[in-house]
């Protein structure tokens, strides 16, 4: 992507407000493509996870199990964890959705996506992750994964969306973040103790499925 075209927000001003029509078009296209997918689970995680990584195999098995219970699987449509999620959905003969973002590096679409939506604007894409999912599963990942986790967490905390399962998978990976929540955010009074009920932390496919059943997520 040419460097001059990647700073999309900087280009938004009254002088080129026509770009708002492009943003509207992304919303319209995505709503039209995703309107009939049925109940879905969004799975987030790193694009940089190799296929031989245990997290890839775990994501594949998890997506396959969830899709086998008649949920569509929504991922970012790229490589790594996203590929594993889409592959698991397809192998279960479920609906495999990829919300593909155009980036100047690393984000190529994976071959296991059946319904592909293309985005240039992250905020439009994140609306679709939240709008069409009845649960969110967070696998190990980097800044993008943290952003997606935080987005869902804040929307539930502020009651902008209905409470639904928000599940961190991999206790050893996520425990440091939870310790920081407790030792820094909670101790400083920036969050409340009851905020911790907004999400779960687990290790296994069965634990995820138990939460979906217990919290009344029905396909």
For each residue, the residues with C-beta under 8 A, 3 or more apart:
1: 5 6 102 103 104
2: 5 6
3: 6 104
4: 7
5: 1 2 8
6: 1 2 3 103 104
7: 4 10 11
8: 5 11 12 19 120 121
9: 12
10: 7
11: 7 8 16 19
12: 8 9 16 17 19 20
13: 16 17
14: 17
15:
16: 11 12 13 19
17: 12 13 14 20
18: 21 22
19: 8 11 12 16 22 23
20: 12 17 23 24
21: 18 24 25
22: 18 19 25 26 120
23: 19 20 26 27 121 124
24: 20 21 27 28
25: 21 22 28 29
26: 22 23 29 30 119 120 121 124
27: 23 24 30 31 124 127
28: 24 25 31 32
29: 25 26 32 33 117
30: 26 27 33 34 99 117 119 124 128
31: 27 28 34 35
32: 28 29 35
33: 29 30 115 117
34: 30 31 37 97 115 117 128 131 132
35: 31 32
36:
37: 34 40 72 95 97 115 132
38: 70 71 72 95 219
39: 70 71 72 134 217 218 219
40: 37 71 72 73 74 95 97 132 133 134
41: 66 71 72 73 74 133 134 135 136 137 212 217
42: 74 75 129 130 132 133 135 136 137 148
43: 59 62 63 73 74 75 81 82 85 136 137 139
44: 75 76 81 129 136 137 138 139 141 144 145 148 149
45: 49 55 59 80 81 82 84 85 138 139 140 141 145
46: 49 55 80 81 139 140 141 142 144 145
47: 76 78 79 80 81 82 106 107 144
48: 79 80 106 142
49: 45 46 53 55 56 80 81 84 140
50: 53 56 80
51: 56 83 84
52: 56
53: 49 50 56 57
54: 57 58
55: 45 46 49 58 59 81 84 139 140 170
56: 49 50 51 52 53 59 60 80 81 83 84
57: 53 54 60 61 84
58: 54 55 61 62 139 169 205
59: 43 45 55 56 62 63 81 84 85 88 139
60: 56 57 63 64 84 85 87 88 91
61: 57 58 64 65 88 205
62: 43 58 59 65 66 85 88 137 169 205 208
63: 43 59 60 66 67 73 84 85 86 87 88 89 92
64: 60 61 67 68 88 89 91 92
65: 61 62 68 69 88 92 205 208 209
66: 41 62 63 69 71 73 88 89 94 137 208 209 212
67: 63 64 70 71 72 73 88 89 92 93 94 95 96
68: 64 65 92 94
69: 65 66 209 212 219
70: 38 39 67 94 219
71: 38 39 40 41 66 67 94 134 219
72: 37 38 39 40 41 67 89 94 95 96 97 132
73: 40 41 43 63 66 67 85 86 88 89 94 95 96 97
74: 40 41 42 43 97 98 99 128 129 132 133
75: 42 43 44 78 81 82 83 85 86 97 98 99 113
76: 44 47 82 98 99 100 101 107 125 144
77: 82 86 97 98 99 100 101 109 110 113 116 117
78: 47 75 82 83 98 100 101 106 107 108 109 110
79: 47 48 82 83 106 108 110
80: 45 46 47 48 49 50 56 83 84
81: 43 44 45 46 47 49 55 56 59 75 84 85 139 140 141
82: 43 45 47 75 76 77 78 79 85 86 98 110
83: 51 56 75 78 79 80 86 87 110 112
84: 45 49 51 55 56 57 59 60 63 80 81 87 88
85: 43 45 59 60 62 63 73 75 81 82 88 89
86: 63 73 75 77 82 83 89 90 96 97 98 110 112 113
87: 60 63 83 84 90 91 96 110 112
88: 59 60 61 62 63 64 65 66 67 73 84 85 91 92
89: 63 64 66 67 72 73 85 86 92 94 95 96 97 112
90: 86 87 93 94 96 112 114
91: 60 64 87 88
92: 63 64 65 67 68 88 89
93: 67 90
94: 66 67 68 70 71 72 73 89 90
95: 37 38 40 67 72 73 89 114 115
96: 67 72 73 86 87 89 90 112 113 114 115
97: 34 37 40 72 73 74 75 77 86 89 113 114 115 116 117
98: 74 75 76 77 78 82 86 109 110 113 115 116 117
99: 30 74 75 76 77 117 119 125 128 129
100: 76 77 78 107 109 113 116 117 118 119
101: 76 77 78 107 119 120 122 125
102: 1 107 118 119 120
103: 1 6 106 107
104: 1 3 6
105:
106: 47 48 78 79 103
107: 47 76 78 100 101 102 103
108: 78 79
109: 77 78 98 100 113 116
110: 77 78 79 82 83 86 87 98 113
111:
112: 83 86 87 89 90 96
113: 75 77 86 96 97 98 100 109 110 116
114: 90 95 96 97
115: 33 34 37 95 96 97 98
116: 77 97 98 100 109 113
117: 29 30 33 34 77 97 98 99 100 125 128
118: 100 102
119: 26 30 99 100 101 102 122 124 125 128
120: 8 22 26 101 102
121: 8 23 26 124 125
122: 101 119 125 126
123: 126 127
124: 23 26 27 30 119 121 127 128
125: 76 99 101 117 119 121 122 128 129
126: 122 123 129 130 147 148 151
127: 27 123 124 130 131
128: 30 34 74 99 117 119 124 125 131 132
129: 42 44 74 99 125 126 132 133 136 148 151 152
130: 42 126 127 133 136 151 152 155 161
131: 34 127 128
132: 34 37 40 42 72 74 128 129
133: 40 41 42 74 129 130 136 164
134: 39 40 41 71 164 165 217
135: 41 42 164 165 166 167 211 212 215 217
136: 41 42 43 44 129 130 133 148 149 152 164 165 166 167
137: 41 42 43 44 62 66 167 169 208
138: 44 45 141 145 148 149 166 167 168 169 174
139: 43 44 45 46 55 58 59 81 145 169 170
140: 45 46 49 55 81 145 169 170 173 174
141: 44 45 46 81 138 144 145 146
142: 46 48 145 146
143: 146 147
144: 44 46 47 76 141 147 148
145: 44 45 46 138 139 140 141 142 148 149
146: 141 142 143 149 150
147: 126 143 144 150 151
148: 42 44 126 129 136 138 144 145 151 152
149: 44 136 138 145 146 152 153 166 168 199
150: 146 147 153 154
151: 126 129 130 147 148 154 155
152: 129 130 136 148 149 155 156 161 166
153: 149 150 156 157 166 198 199
154: 150 151 157 158 160
155: 130 151 152 158 160 161
156: 152 153 159 160 161 162 163 164 166 198
157: 153 154 195 198
158: 154 155
159: 156
160: 154 155 156
161: 130 152 155 156 164
162: 156
163: 156 198
164: 133 134 135 136 156 161 215 217
165: 134 135 136 200 211 212 215 217
166: 135 136 138 149 152 153 156 198 199 200
167: 135 136 137 138 199 200 201 202 208 211
168: 138 149 174 199 200 201 202
169: 58 62 137 138 139 140 201 202 203 208
170: 55 139 140 173 174 203
171: 174 175 201 202 203
172: 175
173: 140 170
174: 138 140 168 170 171 177 178 201
175: 171 172 178 179 201
176: 179 180
177: 174 180 181
178: 174 175 181 182 201
179: 175 176 182 183
180: 176 177 183 184 185
181: 177 178 184 185 186 191 196
182: 178 179 185 186 187
183: 179 180 186 187
184: 180 181 187 188 190
185: 180 181 182 188 190 191
186: 181 182 183 189 190 191 192 193
187: 182 183 184
188: 184 185
189: 186
190: 184 185 186
191: 181 185 186 195
192: 186 195
193: 186 196
194: 197
195: 157 191 192 198
196: 181 193 199
197: 194
198: 153 156 157 163 166 195
199: 149 153 166 167 168 196
200: 165 166 167 168 211
201: 167 168 169 171 174 175 178
202: 167 168 169 171 207 208 211
203: 169 170 171 207
204: 207 208
205: 58 61 62 65 208 209
206: 209 210
207: 202 203 204 210 211
208: 62 65 66 137 167 169 202 204 205 211 212
209: 65 66 69 205 206 212 213
210: 206 207 213 214
211: 135 165 167 200 202 207 208 214 215
212: 41 66 69 135 165 208 209 215 217
213: 209 210 216 217
214: 210 211
215: 135 164 165 211 212
216: 213
217: 39 41 134 135 164 165 212 213
218: 39
219: 38 39 69 70 71
